């Protein structure tokens, strides 16, 4: 049986990972859209 620490720690780490991944993904998408907009202007 997992201890209470595991019940809190594992979902906490997963949430931090999802938040970090979401931030990095959103930044990459914005950079790609900006790159395409600049290429379209040329």
C-alpha atoms as an extended CHARMM CRD file, in Angstrom:
* protein
*
        42  EXT
         1         1  UNK       CA              0.0000000000        0.0000000000        0.0000000000  PROA      1               0.0000000000
         2         2  UNK       CA              1.5160000000        3.3600000000       -0.9940000000  PROA      2               0.0000000000
         3         3  UNK       CA              2.0320000000        5.8890000000        1.7230000000  PROA      3               0.0000000000
         4         4  UNK       CA              0.2980000000        9.2600000000        1.8100000000  PROA      4               0.0000000000
         5         5  UNK       CA              3.4950000000       10.8450000000        0.4980000000  PROA      5               0.0000000000
         6         6  UNK       CA              3.1960000000        8.8850000000       -2.7510000000  PROA      6               0.0000000000
         7         7  UNK       CA             -0.4670000000        9.8010000000       -3.1190000000  PROA      7               0.0000000000
         8         8  UNK       CA              0.4690000000       13.5080000000       -2.9760000000  PROA      8               0.0000000000
         9         9  UNK       CA              3.9310000000       13.4310000000       -4.5930000000  PROA      9               0.0000000000
        10        10  UNK       CA              3.2090000000       11.4920000000       -7.7940000000  PROA      10              0.0000000000
        11        11  UNK       CA              0.1900000000       13.5650000000       -8.9510000000  PROA      11              0.0000000000
        12        12  UNK       CA              2.0770000000       16.7090000000       -7.9550000000  PROA      12              0.0000000000
        13        13  UNK       CA              5.0300000000       15.7970000000      -10.1410000000  PROA      13              0.0000000000
        14        14  UNK       CA              2.6860000000       14.9100000000      -13.0100000000  PROA      14              0.0000000000
        15        15  UNK       CA              0.9130000000       18.2690000000      -12.7270000000  PROA      15              0.0000000000
        16        16  UNK       CA              4.2120000000       20.1280000000      -12.7310000000  PROA      16              0.0000000000
        17        17  UNK       CA              5.2760000000       18.1430000000      -15.8040000000  PROA      17              0.0000000000
        18        18  UNK       CA              2.0450000000       18.9090000000      -17.6370000000  PROA      18              0.0000000000
        19        19  UNK       CA              2.2890000000       22.6110000000      -16.7920000000  PROA      19              0.0000000000
        20        20  UNK       CA              5.9310000000       22.7850000000      -17.9050000000  PROA      20              0.0000000000
        21        21  UNK       CA              5.1670000000       20.9160000000      -21.1250000000  PROA      21              0.0000000000
        22        22  UNK       CA              2.1740000000       23.1180000000      -21.8640000000  PROA      22              0.0000000000
        23        23  UNK       CA              4.2610000000       26.2730000000      -21.4150000000  PROA      23              0.0000000000
        24        24  UNK       CA              7.0580000000       25.0060000000      -23.6550000000  PROA      24              0.0000000000
        25        25  UNK       CA              4.5960000000       23.7870000000      -26.2950000000  PROA      25              0.0000000000
        26        26  UNK       CA              2.6850000000       27.0610000000      -26.3370000000  PROA      26              0.0000000000
        27        27  UNK       CA              5.9380000000       28.9900000000      -26.7140000000  PROA      27              0.0000000000
        28        28  UNK       CA              7.0030000000       26.7580000000      -29.6170000000  PROA      28              0.0000000000
        29        29  UNK       CA              3.6520000000       27.2200000000      -31.3670000000  PROA      29              0.0000000000
        30        30  UNK       CA              3.8310000000       31.0100000000      -30.9900000000  PROA      30              0.0000000000
        31        31  UNK       CA              7.3780000000       31.0310000000      -32.3880000000  PROA      31              0.0000000000
        32        32  UNK       CA              6.3120000000       28.8880000000      -35.3440000000  PROA      32              0.0000000000
        33        33  UNK       CA              3.3200000000       31.1220000000      -36.1120000000  PROA      33              0.0000000000
        34        34  UNK       CA              5.5600000000       34.1820000000      -35.9920000000  PROA      34              0.0000000000
        35        35  UNK       CA              8.0670000000       32.4990000000      -38.3120000000  PROA      35              0.0000000000
        36        36  UNK       CA              5.3240000000       31.6410000000      -40.8080000000  PROA      36              0.0000000000
        37        37  UNK       CA              3.9220000000       35.1780000000      -40.6560000000  PROA      37              0.0000000000
        38        38  UNK       CA              7.3700000000       36.6190000000      -41.3820000000  PROA      38              0.0000000000
        39        39  UNK       CA              7.8340000000       34.1910000000      -44.3050000000  PROA      39              0.0000000000
        40        40  UNK       CA              4.4120000000       35.1150000000      -45.6960000000  PROA      40              0.0000000000
        41        41  UNK       CA              5.2680000000       38.8320000000      -45.6450000000  PROA      41              0.0000000000
        42        42  UNK       CA              8.3000000000       38.3080000000      -47.8770000000  PROA      42              0.0000000000
